[in-house]
């Protein structure tokens, strides 16, 4: 590959990175808005989330087209190729995070229309942990920081554990206060969506490690001998 082609390829990969980071910022924003709708019982805010998610979907399609163009016209190699493929996978995860935030907003809207319940402190802890995991994964991508990406992977089990505690507590409250069962079910839905958002953040961190270290950690535990 000539130096001129390498420079142009590098610029196109940089443009892809900027698109992915913009998409990541929108994903963080839509998650924050959906959670504020939960905490504040704000139905109008919850309804805004669906419109916000359309922009994430639009960028996802734009990234698809840009990735195909880079692969077809530039034939990137080494780091450029790894980054291009990582961005394509990362965009899929961010699009799913947008969908999960919409799910949380749906629960927020239902909670706002029913008898108030106090979200448990553990749910707020889970929300903070999931948001931090996403933020750190995106920062690792922005900086191509494999060490930070590995730190994100190390947080996943703790988030799973907090999710389990939230669900068990909600089930306990359903048994003792059946009149609030619909609200507790939505709190369970929120917890499950937050855990899945953290899973997608983990996926993004794995893509950063693949792009920076050429190490594929997907399904590593399952496939270990």
Secondary structure as UniProt FT lines:
FT   HELIX           3..40
FT   HELIX           43..74
FT   HELIX           78..112
FT   HELIX           121..143
FT   HELIX           146..176
FT   HELIX           178..180
FT   HELIX           181..213
FT   TURN            218..219
FT   HELIX           220..223
//
